């Protein structure tokens, strides 16, 4: 299958899920069996076992519990998957916006501007770590978890040593319900939402891409026509040829938030 180190759009195209199955299984494994284990995200675990878990997950999008006897390798695989997302889960182009998050409202506004796939995965991951912080026995409070997440959520291409200030991450962790109110990955009682229930709550993402009609006037031949905002006619655009370089861009755009029909038309016309 090969899902490791690929951008989230490509992973979605392969799995038809916002959150890969292996990642869901890893998080559930930790929450159900080892959530009270002290320092679960501090101890690196056995290198060979981590490699085996990763290779199996990359090939099958599943997690095999028989490959490990402790949570440490599993926790390391979770953080490594996040680290290896190209362009980062929060998207490196958003760096300036992210470092200017000062309160809950800033955090919520930022989350709602992320591409839908990034937003869905980020919500699920922060929900997981939020539950980890609620068990004092593991000694992984919000501050400690923030230290773990600081180097892996977003990068500065100009500064490889950049680490996201942990106070920003603590806002996401300490105010999860408010920040992710539009896309919650926890049940109303604060418990972990079952995987399939979460995917269902997101809607049919596959249908939203492959079966979505867009409004494009067939007479439009230039951006000058678009700017005139000609009256659109309803066209179902499925029988078109899209090269490999453009399909990822179009998919990302269709799954991002706060778009309008004219913006869709403009972006598609520019990239066909």
KEKE-3310 file (N, C-alpha, C; in steps of 0.2 Angstrom, whole numbers, plus 5000, padded with zeros to 4 digits):
npx = (5004:5009:5009:5016:5025:5019:5009:4994:4983:4986:4987:4973:4967:4971:4967:4954:4950:4950:4958:4971:4969:4978:4984:4973:4971:4983:4982:4970:4975:4984:4976:4967:4975:4987:4986:4989:5002:5018:5027:5025:5027:5040:5050:5059:5059:5061:5071:5071:5058:5050:5053:5048:5034:5031:5034:5025:5013:5014:5014:5001:4992:4987:4988:4998:4997:5005:5018:5024:5027:5025:5020:5028:5035:5024:5019:5030:5029:5017:5020:5031:5025:5017:5027:5033:5024:5023:5026:5020:5008:5001:5004:5017:5016:5008:5015:5018:5005:5002:5012:5007:4996:4987:4977:4962:4952:4960:4966:4955:4950:4961:4961:4950:4953:4961:4965:4952:4956:4968:4963:4954:4962:4971:4962:4958:4971:4975:4964:4967:4979:4974:4967:4977:4983:4974:4976:4984:4993:5002:5010:5011:5007:4999:5009:5020:5017:5016:5029:5033:5026:5030:5041:5036:5023:5023:5035:5049:5055:5066:5073:5079:5080:5069:5056:5040:5032:5028:5017:5008:5003:4998:4986:4978:4977:4972:4960:4952:4938:4932:4941:4940:4927:4919:4922:4923:4932:4930:4918:4902:4903:4916:4924:4934:4929:4923:4931:4925:4913:4918:4923:4912:4905:4912:4907:4904:4918:4924:4913:4912:4922:4923:4910:4905:4897:4902:4900:4902:4904:4903:4907:4917:4934:4945:4954:4949:4936:4931:4932:4923:4912:4902:4885:4883:4881:4874:4885:4890:4905:4914:4919:4933:4950:4963:4979:4993:5000:4991:4980:4981:4982:4969:4961:4964:4960:4946:4943:4945:4941:4928:4925:4919:4908:4912:4926:4930:4928:4937:4950:4950:4949:4962:4970:4968)
npy = (4994:5007:5020:5028:5043:5050:5063:5069:5070:5060:5049:5048:5046:5033:5026:5030:5036:5048:5046:5035:5017:5010:5019:5023:5011:5010:5021:5017:5005:5010:5018:5009:4999:5004:5017:5022:5020:5025:5038:5035:5041:5045:5035:5027:5014:4998:4997:4988:4982:4994:4997:4985:4987:4999:4995:4985:4992:5002:4994:4987:4995:4992:4988:4977:4969:4959:4961:4968:4970:4980:4997:5007:5006:5008:5020:5028:5025:5032:5045:5046:5044:5056:5065:5062:5067:5074:5092:5094:5092:5103:5111:5119:5131:5139:5143:5157:5161:5151:5153:5165:5162:5165:5163:5154:5158:5162:5149:5141:5148:5146:5132:5130:5134:5125:5113:5101:5087:5088:5095:5085:5075:5081:5085:5072:5067:5077:5075:5062:5064:5073:5065:5057:5066:5067:5057:5056:5046:5042:5053:5062:5076:5091:5100:5092:5083:5093:5096:5084:5085:5097:5098:5092:5095:5106:5114:5124:5128:5136:5136:5123:5119:5124:5124:5122:5134:5128:5133:5136:5124:5119:5126:5120:5107:5109:5116:5108:5105:5117:5122:5113:5112:5111:5100:5088:5074:5067:5059:5066:5065:5066:5054:5043:5043:5030:5023:5021:5028:5041:5043:5042:5053:5063:5063:5058:5058:5053:5053:5066:5071:5063:5063:5075:5089:5103:5121:5127:5138:5134:5142:5150:5155:5162:5170:5183:5182:5175:5185:5193:5187:5179:5173:5157:5141:5125:5112:5095:5090:5077:5069:5072:5076:5075:5079:5071:5080:5089:5084:5081:5094:5099:5090:5093:5106:5105:5099:5108:5121:5134:5138:5145:5144:5151:5152:5139:5137:5145:5140:5127:5130:5136:5126:5116)
npz = (5000:5005:5014:5021:5025:5015:5007:5015:5006:4997:5005:5009:4997:4994:5006:5008:5020:5033:5044:5045:5046:5053:5062:5070:5076:5083:5092:5099:5105:5114:5123:5128:5134:5140:5145:5158:5160:5165:5159:5145:5132:5133:5133:5121:5116:5108:5094:5083:5085:5083:5070:5063:5066:5059:5046:5043:5045:5035:5024:5025:5031:5044:5061:5070:5085:5089:5086:5096:5114:5122:5126:5122:5109:5101:5104:5099:5086:5082:5085:5075:5063:5062:5062:5050:5040:5024:5022:5034:5047:5050:5040:5032:5026:5034:5045:5050:5054:5064:5074:5079:5087:5101:5110:5114:5104:5093:5090:5087:5076:5067:5066:5059:5046:5040:5028:5025:5027:5034:5045:5050:5054:5063:5073:5078:5082:5092:5101:5105:5112:5122:5130:5135:5143:5154:5163:5177:5182:5172:5171:5160:5157:5150:5147:5146:5136:5126:5124:5117:5105:5100:5090:5079:5073:5064:5053:5050:5035:5033:5044:5052:5065:5071:5084:5088:5100:5115:5123:5114:5109:5121:5122:5112:5118:5131:5129:5121:5117:5114:5104:5094:5091:5079:5073:5082:5090:5100:5111:5118:5131:5134:5131:5121:5104:5095:5081:5068:5070:5071:5058:5051:5056:5049:5037:5020:5012:5001:4992:4991:4984:4972:4967:4967:4960:4950:4947:4932:4919:4902:4892:4897:4894:4899:4912:4912:4909:4920:4930:4926:4931:4925:4922:4929:4922:4926:4927:4926:4930:4926:4916:4912:4908:4919:4924:4933:4941:4944:4950:4964:4969:4966:4973:4986:4986:4985:4997:5006:5018:5019:5006:4990:4976:4965:4968:4967:4954:4948:4953:4948:4934:4932:4934:4925)
capx = (5000:5014:5006:5021:5029:5015:5005:4988:4979:4988:4985:4966:4966:4972:4963:4947:4949:4953:4963:4973:4967:4984:4985:4967:4972:4988:4979:4966:4979:4987:4971:4964:4979:4993:4986:4992:5009:5022:5032:5024:5030:5047:5054:5059:5057:5065:5072:5068:5051:5047:5054:5043:5027:5031:5034:5019:5008:5015:5012:4994:4987:4985:4993:4998:4999:5010:5024:5027:5024:5025:5017:5033:5036:5018:5019:5035:5027:5012:5024:5035:5020:5015:5033:5035:5020:5026:5023:5018:5000:4998:5006:5022:5015:5004:5019:5017:4999:5002:5015:5003:4990:4988:4971:4957:4949:4965:4967:4949:4950:4966:4959:4944:4956:4965:4962:4948:4959:4972:4959:4951:4967:4973:4957:4959:4977:4974:4959:4970:4984:4971:4965:4983:4985:4969:4978:4990:4998:5007:5015:5011:5002:4999:5016:5025:5014:5017:5036:5033:5023:5033:5045:5033:5017:5025:5042:5051:5060:5072:5076:5078:5080:5063:5052:5034:5032:5023:5011:5003:5001:4994:4980:4974:4976:4968:4954:4950:4931:4931:4945:4938:4919:4916:4925:4925:4934:4928:4910:4900:4905:4923:4927:4936:4924:4925:4934:4920:4909:4922:4924:4905:4903:4915:4903:4907:4923:4925:4908:4913:4927:4922:4903:4903:4896:4904:4897:4907:4901:4907:4910:4923:4940:4950:4952:4945:4929:4929:4932:4916:4907:4897:4880:4885:4876:4876:4888:4893:4912:4917:4923:4938:4957:4967:4986:4995:5002:4985:4974:4982:4980:4962:4958:4965:4955:4939:4942:4947:4935:4927:4926:4913:4908:4916:4933:4931:4929:4944:4955:4950:4951:4969:4975:4967)
capy = (5000:5012:5026:5031:5048:5053:5069:5067:5069:5054:5044:5048:5043:5026:5022:5032:5037:5054:5044:5028:5012:5008:5025:5022:5005:5011:5025:5013:5001:5014:5021:5004:4995:5007:5024:5024:5018:5031:5040:5031:5045:5047:5030:5026:5007:4994:4999:4983:4982:5000:4996:4980:4990:5004:4992:4982:4997:5005:4989:4985:5000:4989:4987:4970:4969:4953:4964:4972:4968:4986:5003:5012:5006:5010:5028:5031:5025:5037:5052:5046:5045:5063:5069:5061:5069:5080:5098:5094:5091:5110:5114:5124:5138:5142:5144:5163:5161:5147:5156:5170:5160:5168:5161:5149:5160:5161:5142:5139:5151:5143:5125:5130:5136:5120:5108:5096:5081:5090:5096:5079:5071:5085:5084:5065:5066:5081:5071:5056:5067:5076:5059:5055:5071:5066:5051:5058:5041:5042:5059:5065:5082:5095:5103:5086:5081:5099:5095:5079:5088:5104:5098:5087:5098:5111:5115:5131:5126:5140:5134:5116:5118:5127:5120:5126:5135:5123:5136:5136:5117:5118:5129:5115:5102:5111:5118:5104:5105:5124:5123:5108:5111:5110:5093:5084:5067:5064:5059:5072:5064:5066:5048:5042:5041:5024:5025:5021:5033:5047:5043:5043:5060:5068:5063:5054:5061:5050:5056:5074:5072:5059:5064:5082:5093:5110:5125:5130:5140:5131:5148:5153:5153:5165:5173:5189:5180:5173:5191:5196:5183:5177:5168:5150:5135:5119:5107:5090:5089:5071:5066:5077:5073:5079:5076:5069:5086:5094:5080:5082:5101:5100:5087:5097:5112:5103:5097:5113:5124:5141:5140:5146:5140:5154:5151:5132:5137:5149:5136:5122:5133:5138:5120:5111)
capz = (5000:5005:5016:5026:5022:5009:5009:5017:5001:4994:5009:5008:4990:4995:5011:5008:5027:5035:5049:5043:5051:5058:5067:5074:5080:5088:5097:5103:5109:5120:5127:5131:5138:5143:5146:5164:5160:5167:5153:5139:5126:5134:5132:5114:5114:5104:5087:5079:5085:5080:5062:5061:5066:5054:5039:5043:5044:5028:5019:5026:5035:5050:5067:5073:5092:5090:5085:5102:5120:5126:5122:5120:5102:5098:5105:5095:5079:5082:5084:5069:5058:5062:5060:5043:5035:5020:5023:5041:5047:5051:5034:5034:5024:5039:5051:5053:5057:5070:5079:5081:5091:5108:5114:5111:5098:5088:5089:5084:5069:5063:5064:5054:5039:5038:5023:5029:5029:5039:5051:5053:5057:5068:5078:5081:5086:5098:5105:5108:5117:5127:5134:5138:5149:5159:5168:5181:5184:5167:5171:5154:5157:5144:5146:5144:5129:5121:5122:5112:5099:5097:5084:5074:5070:5059:5052:5047:5030:5033:5051:5053:5072:5074:5088:5090:5107:5118:5125:5108:5109:5127:5120:5109:5123:5137:5127:5115:5116:5111:5098:5089:5092:5073:5071:5088:5089:5107:5113:5122:5138:5134:5130:5114:5099:5090:5074:5062:5071:5069:5051:5049:5057:5044:5030:5014:5009:4994:4988:4991:4979:4966:4964:4968:4954:4951:4943:4928:4913:4897:4888:4900:4891:4901:4919:4911:4909:4927:4933:4924:4935:4920:4925:4927:4920:4930:4923:4930:4927:4928:4911:4910:4909:4924:4924:4939:4944:4946:4954:4971:4971:4965:4978:4992:4986:4986:5003:5011:5021:5018:4999:4987:4970:4960:4969:4964:4946:4947:4954:4943:4927:4932:4934:4920)
cpx = (5004:5010:5010:5025:5025:5011:4998:4983:4980:4986:4977:4964:4966:4968:4956:4945:4952:4959:4965:4971:4972:4985:4979:4969:4978:4986:4975:4969:4982:4982:4968:4968:4985:4992:4988:4999:5014:5027:5031:5027:5037:5052:5054:5057:5062:5065:5069:5061:5047:5047:5049:5036:5026:5030:5028:5013:5008:5013:5004:4989:4984:4990:4993:5001:5004:5017:5028:5024:5024:5022:5022:5035:5030:5018:5024:5033:5022:5016:5028:5031:5018:5021:5035:5030:5023:5023:5020:5010:4997:5000:5011:5021:5011:5008:5018:5010:4999:5006:5012:4997:4992:4983:4967:4954:4954:4966:4961:4949:4955:4964:4954:4947:4960:4961:4958:4952:4964:4969:4956:4956:4970:4969:4958:4965:4977:4969:4963:4975:4980:4969:4971:4984:4980:4971:4985:4995:5003:5012:5016:5006:5003:5005:5021:5023:5016:5025:5037:5031:5026:5037:5042:5026:5018:5032:5043:5057:5066:5076:5075:5077:5074:5059:5046:5033:5026:5017:5006:4999:4996:4987:4975:4972:4971:4961:4951:4943:4929:4934:4942:4930:4916:4918:4927:4927:4933:4920:4908:4902:4912:4927:4929:4930:4927:4927:4929:4915:4912:4922:4917:4903:4906:4911:4907:4912:4925:4920:4909:4918:4925:4915:4901:4903:4899:4901:4902:4904:4906:4910:4916:4929:4946:4948:4948:4938:4927:4928:4925:4910:4901:4892:4882:4880:4879:4878:4891:4900:4915:4921:4928:4945:4961:4974:4988:4997:4997:4980:4975:4980:4972:4958:4958:4960:4948:4937:4943:4940:4934:4928:4919:4913:4912:4924:4934:4932:4935:4950:4956:4952:4959:4973:4973:4971)
cpy = (5006:5019:5030:5037:5051:5058:5066:5066:5062:5048:5043:5044:5035:5022:5024:5034:5044:5052:5037:5023:5010:5013:5024:5016:5006:5016:5021:5008:5004:5016:5015:5000:4998:5014:5026:5022:5024:5032:5037:5035:5047:5042:5028:5019:5004:4996:4994:4982:4988:4999:4991:4983:4994:5000:4988:4987:5000:5000:4987:4990:4997:4989:4980:4970:4964:4956:4967:4969:4974:4992:5008:5012:5009:5018:5031:5031:5030:5044:5052:5047:5053:5067:5068:5063:5075:5086:5099:5094:5098:5114:5120:5131:5142:5144:5151:5164:5157:5150:5162:5168:5161:5165:5156:5151:5160:5154:5140:5142:5148:5136:5125:5132:5131:5116:5103:5090:5082:5091:5090:5075:5074:5084:5077:5065:5070:5078:5066:5059:5070:5071:5057:5059:5070:5060:5053:5053:5040:5048:5062:5071:5086:5098:5098:5084:5087:5098:5090:5081:5094:5103:5094:5090:5102:5112:5122:5128:5130:5139:5127:5114:5121:5122:5125:5128:5131:5126:5136:5129:5116:5121:5123:5109:5104:5114:5115:5105:5112:5124:5119:5107:5109:5103:5089:5077:5064:5064:5065:5071:5064:5060:5048:5040:5035:5027:5026:5027:5040:5048:5045:5051:5065:5068:5059:5058:5059:5053:5063:5075:5069:5061:5071:5086:5100:5114:5129:5132:5138:5136:5151:5151:5157:5168:5179:5187:5178:5180:5194:5193:5182:5172:5161:5146:5129:5114:5101:5088:5083:5068:5071:5073:5077:5075:5075:5075:5090:5090:5081:5089:5102:5096:5091:5103:5110:5101:5102:5117:5131:5143:5142:5144:5144:5153:5144:5133:5140:5144:5130:5124:5134:5132:5115:5112)
cpz = (5000:5007:5020:5022:5016:5012:5011:5012:4998:4998:5009:5002:4990:5000:5011:5016:5029:5040:5047:5048:5056:5064:5072:5079:5085:5094:5102:5108:5115:5125:5131:5136:5142:5145:5153:5165:5161:5161:5147:5132:5128:5133:5125:5112:5110:5097:5082:5079:5082:5072:5060:5061:5061:5047:5038:5042:5037:5023:5019:5028:5041:5055:5070:5080:5093:5089:5090:5108:5125:5122:5119:5112:5098:5098:5100:5088:5078:5080:5077:5063:5057:5059:5052:5038:5031:5021:5030:5041:5048:5045:5035:5031:5029:5045:5054:5057:5064:5075:5082:5085:5098:5112:5110:5105:5092:5086:5085:5077:5064:5061:5058:5047:5036:5032:5027:5031:5034:5046:5054:5057:5063:5074:5082:5085:5092:5103:5109:5114:5123:5132:5138:5144:5155:5164:5171:5182:5178:5167:5165:5154:5151:5142:5143:5137:5124:5119:5117:5106:5096:5091:5078:5070:5064:5059:5049:5042:5030:5040:5053:5061:5075:5078:5090:5097:5110:5121:5120:5108:5115:5126:5117:5114:5128:5135:5121:5113:5112:5104:5092:5089:5085:5070:5077:5086:5096:5107:5117:5129:5139:5133:5122:5110:5095:5083:5069:5064:5070:5061:5048:5050:5053:5038:5025:5010:5002:4990:4986:4985:4972:4963:4965:4961:4955:4946:4939:4921:4907:4892:4891:4897:4894:4908:4918:4912:4916:4931:4932:4928:4930:4924:4923:4925:4924:4925:4928:4927:4929:4923:4908:4912:4914:4925:4931:4944:4947:4950:4961:4973:4971:4971:4985:4992:4988:4993:5008:5013:5018:5010:4996:4980:4965:4962:4967:4957:4945:4947:4949:4936:4927:4932:4929:4913)
residu = (UNK:UNK:UNK:UNK:UNK:UNK:UNK:UNK:UNK:UNK:UNK:UNK:UNK:UNK:UNK:UNK:UNK:UNK:UNK:UNK:UNK:UNK:UNK:UNK:UNK:UNK:UNK:UNK:UNK:UNK:UNK:UNK:UNK:UNK:UNK:UNK:UNK:UNK:UNK:UNK:UNK:UNK:UNK:UNK:UNK:UNK:UNK:UNK:UNK:UNK:UNK:UNK:UNK:UNK:UNK:UNK:UNK:UNK:UNK:UNK:UNK:UNK:UNK:UNK:UNK:UNK:UNK:UNK:UNK:UNK:UNK:UNK:UNK:UNK:UNK:UNK:UNK:UNK:UNK:UNK:UNK:UNK:UNK:UNK:UNK:UNK:UNK:UNK:UNK:UNK:UNK:UNK:UNK:UNK:UNK:UNK:UNK:UNK:UNK:UNK:UNK:UNK:UNK:UNK:UNK:UNK:UNK:UNK:UNK:UNK:UNK:UNK:UNK:UNK:UNK:UNK:UNK:UNK:UNK:UNK:UNK:UNK:UNK:UNK:UNK:UNK:UNK:UNK:UNK:UNK:UNK:UNK:UNK:UNK:UNK:UNK:UNK:UNK:UNK:UNK:UNK:UNK:UNK:UNK:UNK:UNK:UNK:UNK:UNK:UNK:UNK:UNK:UNK:UNK:UNK:UNK:UNK:UNK:UNK:UNK:UNK:UNK:UNK:UNK:UNK:UNK:UNK:UNK:UNK:UNK:UNK:UNK:UNK:UNK:UNK:UNK:UNK:UNK:UNK:UNK:UNK:UNK:UNK:UNK:UNK:UNK:UNK:UNK:UNK:UNK:UNK:UNK:UNK:UNK:UNK:UNK:UNK:UNK:UNK:UNK:UNK:UNK:UNK:UNK:UNK:UNK:UNK:UNK:UNK:UNK:UNK:UNK:UNK:UNK:UNK:UNK:UNK:UNK:UNK:UNK:UNK:UNK:UNK:UNK:UNK:UNK:UNK:UNK:UNK:UNK:UNK:UNK:UNK:UNK:UNK:UNK:UNK:UNK:UNK:UNK:UNK:UNK:UNK:UNK:UNK:UNK:UNK:UNK:UNK:UNK:UNK:UNK:UNK:UNK:UNK:UNK:UNK:UNK:UNK:UNK:UNK:UNK:UNK:UNK:UNK:UNK:UNK:UNK:UNK:UNK:UNK:UNK)
# end
